[in-house]
């Protein structure tokens, strides 16, 4: 499916390295953690997300680079870097990010938490009452599950699990009137909370780190020895799954087998307490077959993602974003029958500003309705939601044909997906585990309902997962429709996933890897042709990532033809805007705010006859060529108008949380210019939902107002 490689007129300097671009995205997340304008616990949340993101980055992307370095071949990526050059650039950038992250923790976040009654104590700081409680906790809850691991000729270095926290202990023991020094490892039990909460009579919160508690009692763990020192360390391992579906008779068994390997993959990063002596660090590096380039000395808590426990819980509302309860979509308010409302017109849902409960209600009503004959659904990540899983099981019990297309390889959700997929099978749901060679990332649900002599098909298509949890955290859009062409396409789509057939094309849906890439290229080229002919030409693309080279080159050519292009790209962007004679007509902005921007909306001016598409796919090679994805046109004028004017126009006007990408690969936050009003898109979407302003109406012919952004106005 991938296009043939041809000689490109574009140079390596026209592209930004993918990994470095992702690190700039994570820097924008860190900026939110360091932003004093954000509520304190929201800053802590972003601080934790930075660490979680970096973990996955090392587990997958850095691990892949290291494998390239170790292979025999040497190639340059589209940006001109070899794997070794990219690795060294990444290492330098990550070190700076980690340094800034921990400075922010030590100097800003932790002290401010303490000022608001959320304190993390060193054991030496505890009063007598707390010390007695801590000792009792250690004796009853911690000591029974500790396993000290000696390192000597009889005890080789233990196989440490991926991302587990450990103590490397140097100790001294006297034997036969001789003193011997040894190293040992104590694993911090994952079964226990990393932060131990001390009992308090008031609303204050006091904690001690579990690792510090274990460190304090090491003489109890190694009786008869002298503890010379101990230092926390953490190993990150290659966690990519390596499965050849064509050689795997049973994909389920193959994924399960690889999951066992993930926890023990090759080490790719060592994080260690900065006070650890050089000889101990060197011993760990040698044992793990790592180098100094893989070593990160940490001045603070290792694995700060575990600090998320301070954020969780029902406390400190004054330190959080204002609570928000999402209403149902406007066309469904007033208790309208869901099927009747969809028959009336297409319904757009903008999550999390509008409640995901509508999608759950569709499944629940379909499972109970005696006229519903079949339900078919793709499931990428659900978190095992009991309402969704329960609705599918209930539908089977009510005699309906139910099919769930489950993607077992949803990264880091594999074990969870296997568990509830088996439960669905046990309860009579027909479960399909995917298409050979492709990961199924499309989001679709089909309900077949008998209405008199007619079989009507109701379809839900979306950019986000069927997960009520992420639907409260991610911005996504979904469409409910019963248009016959969409129903026919959805039927053929599920037949493609569950049967044995060749892709025959669709009427409305655009399917990757069969046609989406070519369709996007055609739409971009059409805008370029219109610009050359003097017709209105504009492209707005809101996606999470842009790295596919031929798409970038097509955007460059469209820019050279005079097409005005606004890209709203949350994460990776390998395109360089603002290059003279190449991308002067392209702007790239990223919005990082309270909710994770996740919706994918594409706008093509088409000579004043706009085409708008919504898609599950980002503009990455994997989405175009190695995944099953769906894009679909918006045919209802009201829905199209809302996507353009309410979502795209508002996002383009954001001058508070938006950051502009510049040609050197750096991002700078937008600021209101010349006394302009501050605009924060997510805050405006929340206000629209709360005020009930997102209501259907007649489409207007009023031209969309695009904010003008001149290079001179962008802060460098």
C-alpha positions as CSV (number, residue, x, y, z in Angstrom):
1,X,0.0,0.0,0.0
2,X,2.9,2.3,0.7
3,X,3.8,4.6,-2.2
4,X,6.9,3.9,-4.3
5,X,10.0,5.8,-3.4
6,X,10.9,8.4,-6.0
7,X,13.5,11.2,-6.1
8,X,12.2,14.1,-4.0
9,X,12.9,17.7,-4.8
10,X,12.8,18.4,-1.0
11,X,15.9,18.3,1.1
12,X,16.5,16.7,4.5
13,X,16.7,20.2,6.0
14,X,13.0,20.7,5.1
15,X,12.0,18.0,7.7
16,X,12.1,17.9,11.5
17,X,13.2,14.7,13.2
18,X,10.2,12.8,14.4
19,X,11.7,11.9,17.9
20,X,12.9,15.4,18.5
21,X,9.5,16.8,17.5
22,X,7.8,14.4,20.0
23,X,10.1,15.6,22.7
24,X,9.1,19.2,22.0
25,X,5.5,18.1,22.5
26,X,6.4,16.6,25.9
27,X,8.2,19.9,26.7
28,X,4.8,21.7,26.1
29,X,3.3,19.3,28.6
30,X,6.1,20.1,31.1
31,X,5.4,23.8,30.5
32,X,1.9,23.3,31.8
33,X,3.4,21.7,34.9
34,X,5.6,24.8,35.4
35,X,3.0,27.3,34.5
36,X,2.0,29.1,37.8
37,X,-1.3,30.2,36.2
38,X,-2.6,26.6,36.4
39,X,-4.1,25.2,39.6
40,X,-1.5,23.5,41.7
41,X,-2.8,19.9,41.5
42,X,-3.3,20.3,37.7
43,X,0.4,21.3,37.5
44,X,1.2,18.1,39.4
45,X,-0.9,16.1,37.0
46,X,1.0,17.4,34.0
47,X,4.3,16.8,35.9
48,X,3.3,13.1,36.2
49,X,2.2,12.8,32.6
50,X,5.6,14.1,31.5
51,X,7.2,11.1,33.2
52,X,4.7,8.6,31.9
53,X,5.2,9.9,28.4
54,X,9.0,9.6,28.7
55,X,8.7,6.1,29.9
56,X,6.7,5.1,26.8
57,X,9.1,7.1,24.6
58,X,12.1,5.0,25.9
59,X,10.2,1.7,25.9
60,X,9.2,2.1,22.2
61,X,11.0,4.8,20.3
62,X,14.4,4.8,21.9
63,X,14.4,1.0,22.0
64,X,13.7,1.0,18.3
65,X,16.6,3.4,17.6
66,X,19.0,1.3,19.7
67,X,18.0,-1.7,17.6
68,X,18.8,0.2,14.4
69,X,22.1,1.2,15.8
70,X,23.0,-2.4,16.6
71,X,21.9,-3.6,13.1
72,X,24.3,-3.9,10.2
73,X,22.7,-1.4,7.9
74,X,23.2,2.4,8.2
75,X,20.5,4.7,6.8
76,X,19.4,8.3,7.1
77,X,15.8,9.1,8.0
78,X,13.9,11.7,5.9
79,X,15.4,14.5,8.1
80,X,18.9,13.4,7.3
81,X,19.9,11.9,10.7
82,X,21.3,8.4,11.2
83,X,20.0,6.4,14.1
84,X,23.2,7.1,16.1
85,X,22.9,10.9,15.4
86,X,19.3,10.9,16.3
87,X,20.0,9.0,19.6
88,X,22.7,11.5,20.7
89,X,20.4,14.4,19.9
90,X,17.6,12.8,21.8
91,X,19.8,12.1,24.8
92,X,20.9,15.7,25.0
93,X,17.3,17.0,24.7
94,X,16.0,14.5,27.3
95,X,18.6,15.4,29.8
96,X,17.7,19.1,29.6
97,X,14.0,18.2,30.0
98,X,14.5,15.9,33.0
99,X,16.7,18.6,34.7
100,X,14.0,21.2,34.2
101,X,11.3,18.8,35.4
102,X,13.0,18.0,38.7
103,X,14.0,21.7,39.3
104,X,10.3,22.4,39.0
105,X,9.4,19.7,41.5
106,X,12.0,20.8,44.1
107,X,11.6,24.5,43.8
108,X,8.0,25.0,42.9
109,X,5.5,22.1,43.1
110,X,6.6,20.3,46.2
111,X,7.0,23.5,48.3
112,X,3.6,24.8,47.2
113,X,2.0,21.5,48.0
114,X,3.4,21.7,51.5
115,X,2.1,25.3,51.9
116,X,-1.4,23.8,51.1
117,X,-1.1,21.0,53.6
118,X,0.1,18.2,51.3
119,X,3.5,17.3,52.7
120,X,6.0,14.5,51.9
121,X,8.3,14.0,54.9
122,X,11.7,12.5,55.4
123,X,11.7,9.9,58.2
124,X,14.1,12.1,60.2
125,X,11.4,14.8,60.2
126,X,8.7,12.7,61.8
127,X,7.6,13.2,65.4
128,X,7.5,10.3,67.9
129,X,3.9,9.4,67.2
130,X,4.4,9.2,63.5
131,X,7.7,7.2,63.9
132,X,5.8,4.6,65.9
133,X,3.0,4.4,63.3
134,X,5.6,4.1,60.5
135,X,7.5,1.3,62.3
136,X,4.3,-0.6,62.8
137,X,3.4,-0.2,59.2
138,X,6.8,-1.5,58.2
139,X,6.5,-4.5,60.5
140,X,3.0,-5.5,59.4
141,X,2.7,-4.4,55.8
142,X,6.1,-4.1,54.3
143,X,8.6,-6.5,55.8
144,X,6.6,-9.6,55.0
145,X,6.7,-8.9,51.2
146,X,10.3,-7.8,51.0
147,X,12.8,-10.0,49.1
148,X,16.5,-9.0,49.6
149,X,18.6,-10.3,46.7
150,X,22.3,-10.8,47.2
151,X,24.7,-10.4,44.3
152,X,27.6,-12.8,44.4
153,X,28.9,-15.9,42.5
154,X,26.0,-18.0,44.0
155,X,23.4,-15.3,43.3
156,X,23.6,-13.7,39.9
157,X,22.2,-10.2,39.3
158,X,18.4,-10.6,39.4
159,X,16.1,-10.1,36.4
160,X,14.5,-6.8,37.3
161,X,11.1,-6.0,35.9
162,X,10.5,-3.2,33.5
163,X,10.1,0.2,35.3
164,X,10.3,-1.4,38.8
165,X,11.9,0.7,41.5
166,X,14.8,-0.9,43.4
167,X,17.5,-0.1,45.9
168,X,21.1,-1.1,45.2
169,X,22.6,-1.7,48.6
170,X,26.3,-1.7,49.5
171,X,26.9,-3.6,52.7
172,X,29.8,-5.0,54.8
173,X,29.9,-8.3,56.6
174,X,32.5,-9.9,58.8
175,X,33.3,-13.5,58.2
176,X,36.3,-15.5,59.6
177,X,37.8,-12.3,61.0
178,X,37.7,-10.8,57.5
179,X,35.6,-7.9,56.3
180,X,33.8,-8.5,53.0
181,X,31.9,-5.9,51.0
182,X,28.9,-6.9,48.9
183,X,26.2,-5.5,46.7
184,X,22.6,-6.5,47.0
185,X,19.2,-5.4,45.5
186,X,16.0,-4.8,47.3
187,X,12.9,-4.5,45.0
188,X,10.3,-2.0,46.2
189,X,7.1,-4.0,46.2
190,X,4.7,-2.9,43.5
191,X,1.8,-4.2,45.5
192,X,2.2,-1.4,48.0
193,X,1.5,2.3,47.4
194,X,4.7,4.2,46.6
195,X,3.5,7.0,48.9
196,X,2.5,5.9,52.4
197,X,-0.2,8.2,53.9
198,X,0.2,9.0,57.6
199,X,-2.9,9.2,59.8
200,X,-4.1,12.7,60.4
201,X,-7.1,14.0,62.3
202,X,-7.5,17.1,60.2
203,X,-7.7,17.7,56.4
204,X,-3.9,17.9,56.0
205,X,-2.2,15.1,54.1
206,X,1.2,13.8,55.1
207,X,3.2,11.1,53.3
208,X,6.5,9.3,53.3
209,X,8.0,7.5,50.3
210,X,7.9,3.7,50.5
211,X,11.5,3.6,49.2
212,X,12.7,5.8,52.0
213,X,10.9,3.7,54.6
214,X,12.6,0.5,53.3
215,X,15.9,2.3,53.2
216,X,15.5,3.3,56.8
217,X,15.1,-0.4,57.9
218,X,17.7,-2.0,55.7
219,X,19.7,-3.2,58.8
220,X,16.6,-5.3,59.6
221,X,16.5,-6.7,56.1
222,X,20.2,-7.6,56.2
223,X,20.8,-8.5,59.9
224,X,24.4,-8.9,61.0
225,X,25.7,-6.5,58.3
226,X,26.8,-2.9,58.2
227,X,24.9,-0.9,55.6
228,X,27.4,1.4,53.8
229,X,24.8,3.0,51.6
230,X,21.8,2.5,49.4
231,X,20.5,4.2,46.3
232,X,17.3,4.0,44.3
233,X,17.4,3.0,40.7
234,X,15.0,2.1,38.0
235,X,15.4,0.2,34.7
236,X,13.4,0.9,31.5
237,X,13.2,-2.0,29.0
238,X,12.2,-2.5,25.4
239,X,8.5,-3.0,25.5
240,X,7.5,-3.3,21.9
241,X,5.7,-6.4,20.9
242,X,7.2,-8.4,18.0
243,X,4.5,-10.5,16.3
244,X,4.3,-11.8,12.8
245,X,0.6,-12.4,12.3
246,X,1.2,-14.4,9.2
247,X,3.3,-16.9,11.2
248,X,1.0,-16.9,14.2
249,X,-1.7,-19.4,14.0
250,X,-3.4,-17.9,17.0
251,X,-3.0,-14.2,17.4
252,X,-4.3,-14.3,21.0
253,X,-1.7,-16.8,22.1
254,X,1.0,-14.9,20.2
255,X,0.2,-11.6,22.0
256,X,0.1,-13.4,25.4
257,X,3.5,-14.9,24.8
258,X,5.0,-11.5,23.9
259,X,3.5,-9.8,26.9
260,X,5.5,-12.1,29.1
261,X,8.7,-11.0,27.3
262,X,7.9,-7.3,27.6
263,X,8.6,-7.2,31.3
264,X,12.1,-8.6,30.7
265,X,13.1,-7.0,27.4
266,X,16.5,-5.4,26.8
267,X,17.3,-2.5,29.1
268,X,17.3,0.9,27.3
269,X,17.6,3.3,30.2
270,X,19.0,3.4,33.8
271,X,17.7,6.1,36.2
272,X,19.6,6.3,39.4
273,X,19.9,8.5,42.5
274,X,22.4,11.2,41.7
275,X,24.4,10.4,44.9
276,X,25.1,6.9,43.8
277,X,28.9,6.3,43.7
278,X,30.5,6.0,40.3
279,X,31.7,2.4,40.8
280,X,28.2,1.2,41.7
281,X,26.7,3.0,38.7
282,X,29.4,1.4,36.5
283,X,28.6,-2.0,37.9
284,X,24.9,-1.5,37.1
285,X,25.6,-0.2,33.6
286,X,27.9,-3.2,32.9
287,X,25.3,-5.7,34.2
288,X,22.5,-4.1,32.1
289,X,24.7,-3.8,29.0
290,X,24.2,0.0,28.9
291,X,26.5,2.9,28.5
292,X,26.8,6.4,30.1
293,X,24.6,7.7,27.3
294,X,21.8,5.5,28.8
295,X,22.3,6.8,32.3
296,X,20.1,9.5,33.9
297,X,21.1,10.8,37.4
298,X,18.0,11.9,39.2
299,X,17.8,14.5,42.0
300,X,14.3,13.6,43.3
301,X,11.8,10.8,43.3
302,X,12.3,8.2,40.6
303,X,9.2,7.3,38.7
304,X,7.4,10.6,39.5
305,X,4.3,9.2,37.7
306,X,3.5,7.5,41.1
307,X,3.0,11.0,42.5
308,X,-0.3,11.0,40.7
309,X,-1.7,9.5,43.9
310,X,-1.4,13.0,45.4
311,X,-3.7,14.3,42.7
312,X,-6.3,11.5,43.0
313,X,-9.0,11.5,45.6
314,X,-11.8,13.8,46.8
315,X,-9.8,16.6,48.3
316,X,-8.5,20.1,47.7
317,X,-11.0,21.4,45.1
318,X,-9.5,24.8,45.4
319,X,-6.3,23.4,43.8
320,X,-8.0,21.9,40.8
321,X,-9.8,23.0,37.6
322,X,-13.4,23.9,38.2
323,X,-15.6,20.7,38.1
324,X,-17.6,20.2,34.9
325,X,-20.5,17.8,34.2
326,X,-21.0,17.4,30.5
327,X,-24.5,17.6,29.2
328,X,-25.9,15.4,26.5
329,X,-25.7,16.7,22.9
330,X,-28.3,19.4,22.2
331,X,-30.4,17.4,19.7
332,X,-31.0,14.7,22.4
333,X,-31.9,16.9,25.3
334,X,-35.5,16.6,26.6
335,X,-35.5,12.8,26.7
336,X,-35.9,12.3,22.9
337,X,-36.0,8.8,21.6
338,X,-32.4,8.1,20.4
339,X,-33.3,6.3,17.2
340,X,-36.0,8.9,16.4
341,X,-33.5,11.7,16.9
342,X,-30.9,10.1,14.6
343,X,-33.6,9.6,11.9
344,X,-34.4,13.3,12.2
345,X,-30.9,14.4,11.3
346,X,-27.2,13.6,11.8
347,X,-26.0,14.3,15.3
348,X,-22.5,15.5,16.2
349,X,-21.1,14.9,19.7
350,X,-18.1,16.9,20.9
351,X,-16.5,15.1,23.8
352,X,-15.7,15.7,26.7
353,X,-17.9,18.9,26.4
354,X,-20.9,16.7,25.5
355,X,-21.5,13.5,27.5
356,X,-20.3,10.2,26.2
357,X,-23.3,8.6,27.8
358,X,-25.2,9.0,24.5
359,X,-22.9,6.3,22.9
360,X,-23.4,4.0,25.9
361,X,-27.2,4.6,25.7
362,X,-27.2,3.7,22.0
363,X,-25.7,0.3,22.9
364,X,-27.9,-0.2,25.9
365,X,-31.1,0.7,24.0
366,X,-30.0,-1.5,21.1
367,X,-29.4,-4.4,23.4
368,X,-33.0,-4.1,24.9
369,X,-34.9,-3.1,21.7
370,X,-36.8,-6.1,20.3
371,X,-36.5,-4.6,16.8
372,X,-32.7,-4.6,16.8
373,X,-31.3,-7.6,15.0
374,X,-27.5,-7.1,15.1
375,X,-24.8,-5.0,16.7
376,X,-21.3,-4.8,15.3
377,X,-18.5,-2.8,16.9
378,X,-14.8,-2.2,16.8
379,X,-13.1,-2.1,20.2
380,X,-9.6,-0.6,20.5
381,X,-9.5,0.6,24.1
382,X,-12.5,0.4,26.4
383,X,-10.9,-0.2,29.8
384,X,-13.3,-3.0,30.2
385,X,-16.1,-0.6,30.8
386,X,-19.0,-2.5,32.5
387,X,-21.7,-0.5,30.7
388,X,-20.3,-1.2,27.2
389,X,-19.3,-4.8,27.8
390,X,-22.5,-5.4,29.7
391,X,-24.6,-4.0,26.9
392,X,-23.0,-6.3,24.3
393,X,-23.5,-9.3,26.6
394,X,-27.1,-8.3,27.3
395,X,-27.7,-8.1,23.6
396,X,-26.6,-11.7,23.2
397,X,-28.9,-12.8,26.0
398,X,-31.7,-11.0,24.1
399,X,-31.1,-13.0,21.0
400,X,-29.3,-10.5,18.9
401,X,-26.3,-11.1,16.7
402,X,-23.3,-9.4,18.3
403,X,-19.9,-9.0,16.8
404,X,-16.9,-7.3,18.5
405,X,-13.7,-6.6,16.5
406,X,-11.1,-6.5,19.3
407,X,-7.6,-5.1,18.7
408,X,-5.4,-7.1,20.9
409,X,-2.3,-5.0,20.1
410,X,-3.6,-1.7,21.5
411,X,-0.2,-0.6,23.1
412,X,0.0,-1.2,26.8
413,X,-3.7,-2.3,26.9
414,X,-3.0,-5.7,25.5
415,X,-3.4,-7.7,28.8
416,X,-6.6,-5.8,29.6
417,X,-8.1,-6.3,26.1
418,X,-7.3,-10.1,26.3
419,X,-9.1,-10.4,29.6
420,X,-12.4,-8.8,28.6
421,X,-12.3,-10.2,25.0
422,X,-12.3,-13.7,26.6
423,X,-15.2,-12.6,28.8
424,X,-17.2,-11.5,25.7
425,X,-16.5,-14.8,24.0
426,X,-17.6,-16.7,27.0
427,X,-20.9,-14.8,27.0
428,X,-21.7,-15.5,23.4
429,X,-20.3,-12.4,21.6
430,X,-18.6,-13.3,18.3
431,X,-15.1,-11.9,18.8
432,X,-12.8,-11.2,15.9
433,X,-9.2,-10.4,16.7
434,X,-8.3,-8.3,13.7
435,X,-7.0,-8.5,10.1
436,X,-3.7,-10.2,9.3
437,X,-0.9,-7.7,9.1
438,X,-2.9,-4.6,10.3
439,X,-3.8,-3.1,13.6
440,X,-7.5,-2.0,13.7
441,X,-7.7,1.5,14.9
442,X,-11.0,2.5,13.3
443,X,-13.9,3.5,15.6
444,X,-17.2,2.3,14.4
445,X,-20.5,0.8,15.6
446,X,-23.3,-0.5,13.5
447,X,-26.8,-1.2,14.8
448,X,-29.3,-3.0,12.5
449,X,-32.9,-2.4,13.4
450,X,-36.2,-3.6,11.8
451,X,-38.7,-0.8,11.3
452,X,-41.8,-2.1,9.7
453,X,-40.8,-3.7,6.4
454,X,-37.5,-1.8,6.4
455,X,-34.2,-2.7,7.9
456,X,-32.5,0.6,8.9
457,X,-28.9,0.8,9.9
458,X,-27.7,3.2,12.6
459,X,-24.0,4.1,12.6
460,X,-21.7,5.7,15.1
461,X,-18.3,6.9,13.7
462,X,-15.7,8.6,15.9
463,X,-12.2,9.8,16.4
464,X,-11.9,8.4,20.0
465,X,-12.1,5.1,21.7
466,X,-15.2,3.4,23.2
467,X,-14.1,4.3,26.7
468,X,-16.2,6.5,29.0
469,X,-13.0,7.2,31.0
470,X,-10.9,8.7,28.2
471,X,-14.1,10.4,26.8
472,X,-13.9,12.6,29.9
473,X,-10.2,13.4,29.4
474,X,-9.7,13.5,25.6
475,X,-11.3,15.9,23.1
476,X,-13.0,13.8,20.4
477,X,-15.9,14.1,18.0
478,X,-18.4,11.4,17.0
479,X,-21.2,11.2,14.5
480,X,-24.5,9.4,14.7
481,X,-26.2,8.9,11.4
482,X,-28.6,6.5,9.6
483,X,-27.9,7.7,6.1
484,X,-28.3,4.6,3.8
485,X,-24.9,5.1,2.1
486,X,-23.1,5.2,5.5
487,X,-25.1,2.1,6.6
488,X,-24.1,0.2,3.5
489,X,-20.5,1.2,3.9
490,X,-20.4,0.2,7.5
491,X,-21.9,-3.2,6.6
492,X,-19.2,-3.7,4.0
493,X,-16.5,-2.5,6.4
494,X,-17.4,-5.0,9.1
495,X,-17.6,-7.8,6.4
496,X,-14.1,-6.8,5.4
497,X,-12.9,-7.2,9.0
498,X,-14.7,-10.5,9.8
499,X,-14.8,-12.3,6.5
500,X,-12.6,-13.3,3.6
501,X,-12.9,-10.7,0.8
502,X,-11.1,-8.1,-1.2
503,X,-11.6,-4.4,-0.6
504,X,-14.0,-3.1,-3.2
505,X,-14.2,0.6,-2.3
506,X,-16.8,2.5,-0.4
507,X,-19.4,5.1,-1.2
508,X,-18.7,7.5,1.7
509,X,-16.2,5.9,4.1
510,X,-12.5,6.2,3.3
511,X,-10.5,3.2,4.5
512,X,-6.9,3.0,5.3
513,X,-4.6,1.3,4.2
514,X,-6.5,0.9,0.9
515,X,-7.3,4.5,-0.1
516,X,-7.0,7.1,2.7
517,X,-3.5,8.2,1.8
518,X,-4.3,8.7,-1.9
519,X,-7.5,10.5,-1.0
520,X,-5.7,13.0,1.2
521,X,-3.1,13.6,-1.5
522,X,-5.9,14.2,-4.0
523,X,-7.7,16.7,-1.7
524,X,-4.5,18.6,-1.1
525,X,-3.6,18.7,-4.8
526,X,-7.2,19.9,-5.6
527,X,-6.6,22.9,-3.4
528,X,-3.3,23.6,-5.1
529,X,-5.0,23.4,-8.5
530,X,-7.7,25.8,-7.3
531,X,-5.1,28.3,-6.0
532,X,-3.3,28.2,-9.4
533,X,-6.6,29.0,-11.1
534,X,-7.3,31.9,-8.7
535,X,-10.1,30.1,-6.8
536,X,-10.4,30.2,-3.1
537,X,-8.1,27.6,-1.6
538,X,-7.5,26.7,2.0
539,X,-6.6,23.7,4.1
540,X,-7.2,23.3,7.8
541,X,-6.0,20.0,9.3
542,X,-6.5,19.2,13.0
543,X,-4.6,15.9,13.7
544,X,-2.4,14.6,16.5
545,X,0.7,14.0,14.5
546,X,2.2,14.7,11.0
547,X,5.2,12.7,9.9
548,X,4.3,11.0,6.6
549,X,6.8,12.5,4.0
550,X,4.6,12.4,0.9
551,X,1.8,14.2,2.7
552,X,4.3,16.9,4.0
553,X,5.7,17.3,0.4
554,X,2.2,17.7,-0.9
555,X,1.5,20.4,1.7
556,X,4.7,22.2,0.6
557,X,3.7,22.1,-3.0
558,X,0.2,23.5,-2.1
559,X,1.8,26.3,-0.1
560,X,4.0,27.1,-3.0
561,X,0.9,27.3,-5.2
562,X,-0.6,29.8,-2.8
563,X,-2.9,27.7,-0.6
564,X,-3.3,29.0,2.9
565,X,-2.7,26.1,5.3
566,X,-3.4,26.0,9.0
567,X,-2.2,22.9,10.8
568,X,-3.4,22.2,14.3
569,X,-1.1,19.4,15.5
570,X,-0.9,18.5,19.1
571,X,2.2,16.3,19.0
572,X,4.7,15.3,16.3
573,X,5.1,17.6,13.4
574,X,8.0,16.9,10.9
575,X,7.0,19.8,8.6
576,X,8.9,23.1,8.9
577,X,6.6,26.1,8.5
578,X,7.7,29.5,7.4
579,X,10.5,28.5,5.1
580,X,11.0,31.1,2.4
581,X,9.7,29.9,-1.0
582,X,8.4,26.7,0.5
583,X,6.1,26.9,3.5
584,X,5.5,30.6,3.9
585,X,1.7,30.0,3.7
586,X,1.7,27.3,6.4
587,X,1.1,27.8,10.1
588,X,1.5,25.1,12.7
589,X,0.1,25.4,16.2
590,X,-0.3,23.0,19.1
591,X,-2.8,23.3,21.9
592,X,-2.0,21.6,25.2
593,X,-4.6,22.3,27.9
594,X,-6.8,20.6,30.5
595,X,-8.0,17.9,28.0
596,X,-5.8,16.0,25.6
597,X,-6.5,17.2,22.1
598,X,-7.4,14.1,20.1
599,X,-10.0,14.9,17.5
600,X,-9.1,14.8,13.8
601,X,-10.9,17.2,11.6
602,X,-10.0,18.0,8.0
603,X,-11.2,21.1,6.1
604,X,-10.7,21.7,2.3
605,X,-12.1,25.0,0.9
606,X,-12.9,23.5,-2.5
607,X,-13.6,26.8,-4.2
608,X,-16.2,27.9,-1.6
609,X,-17.8,24.5,-1.4
610,X,-16.1,23.2,1.7
611,X,-15.4,19.5,2.2
612,X,-15.0,18.5,5.8
613,X,-13.8,15.0,6.9
614,X,-13.5,13.5,10.4
615,X,-11.1,10.7,10.8
616,X,-9.6,8.1,13.3
617,X,-6.2,8.5,11.6
618,X,-3.3,10.7,12.2
619,X,-1.0,11.6,9.4
620,X,1.7,9.1,10.2
621,X,3.0,6.2,8.0
622,X,1.5,3.6,10.4
623,X,-2.0,5.1,10.1
624,X,-1.9,5.3,6.3
625,X,-0.2,1.9,5.6
626,X,-0.2,-0.4,8.6
627,X,-3.6,0.3,10.3
628,X,-7.2,-0.1,9.5
629,X,-8.6,3.5,9.8
630,X,-11.7,5.3,8.8
631,X,-12.3,8.8,7.5
632,X,-15.8,10.0,6.6
633,X,-17.2,13.2,5.0
634,X,-19.7,15.4,6.9
635,X,-22.8,15.7,4.7
636,X,-25.2,17.4,7.0
637,X,-24.9,21.2,6.6
638,X,-25.6,22.0,10.2
639,X,-23.0,19.5,11.5
640,X,-20.4,20.7,8.9
641,X,-21.1,24.3,10.0
642,X,-20.6,23.5,13.6
643,X,-17.3,21.7,13.0
644,X,-16.0,24.7,11.0
645,X,-17.2,27.6,13.0
646,X,-17.5,26.3,16.5
647,X,-14.5,23.9,16.7
648,X,-12.0,24.8,14.0
649,X,-12.5,28.6,14.2
650,X,-12.4,28.7,18.0
651,X,-9.2,26.5,18.1
652,X,-7.5,28.7,15.5
653,X,-8.3,31.8,17.6
654,X,-6.7,30.4,20.8
655,X,-4.0,32.8,21.9
656,X,-3.6,31.5,25.4
657,X,-2.8,27.8,25.3
658,X,-1.7,27.6,21.6
659,X,2.0,27.4,20.8
660,X,3.3,28.1,17.3
661,X,6.0,26.0,15.6
662,X,8.8,27.9,13.9
663,X,11.1,26.8,11.1
664,X,13.9,25.9,13.5
665,X,11.7,23.3,15.2
666,X,11.0,25.3,18.4
667,X,7.6,26.2,19.8
668,X,6.6,29.5,21.3
669,X,3.4,30.3,23.1
670,X,0.9,32.6,21.4
671,X,0.0,35.8,23.2
672,X,-2.8,38.3,22.5
673,X,-1.3,41.0,20.3
674,X,-2.1,44.7,20.3
675,X,-4.7,44.6,23.1
676,X,-6.6,41.7,21.5
677,X,-9.0,39.7,23.7
678,X,-7.6,36.6,25.3
679,X,-9.0,33.4,23.8
680,X,-8.7,29.9,25.3
681,X,-10.4,27.4,23.1
682,X,-11.1,24.7,25.7
683,X,-12.5,27.2,28.1
684,X,-14.9,28.5,25.4
685,X,-16.0,24.9,24.5
686,X,-16.8,24.4,28.2
687,X,-18.8,27.6,28.3
688,X,-20.7,26.7,25.2
689,X,-21.6,23.3,26.7
690,X,-22.6,24.8,30.0
691,X,-24.7,27.6,28.4
692,X,-26.3,25.2,26.0
693,X,-25.1,27.2,23.0
694,X,-24.2,24.2,20.9
695,X,-27.6,23.8,19.4
696,X,-28.5,22.7,15.9
697,X,-29.8,25.3,13.6
698,X,-29.8,26.3,9.9
699,X,-26.5,26.3,8.1
700,X,-25.4,29.8,7.1
701,X,-23.6,31.1,4.1
702,X,-21.4,33.3,6.2
703,X,-17.8,32.8,5.4
704,X,-15.6,31.4,8.1
705,X,-13.4,34.0,9.8
706,X,-9.8,32.8,10.0
707,X,-7.5,34.6,12.5
708,X,-4.7,36.3,10.6
709,X,-1.3,35.3,11.9
710,X,1.7,37.1,10.4
711,X,5.2,36.0,10.9
712,X,6.1,39.3,12.4
713,X,3.4,38.8,15.1
714,X,4.8,35.5,16.3
715,X,7.1,35.7,19.3
716,X,10.5,34.1,18.7
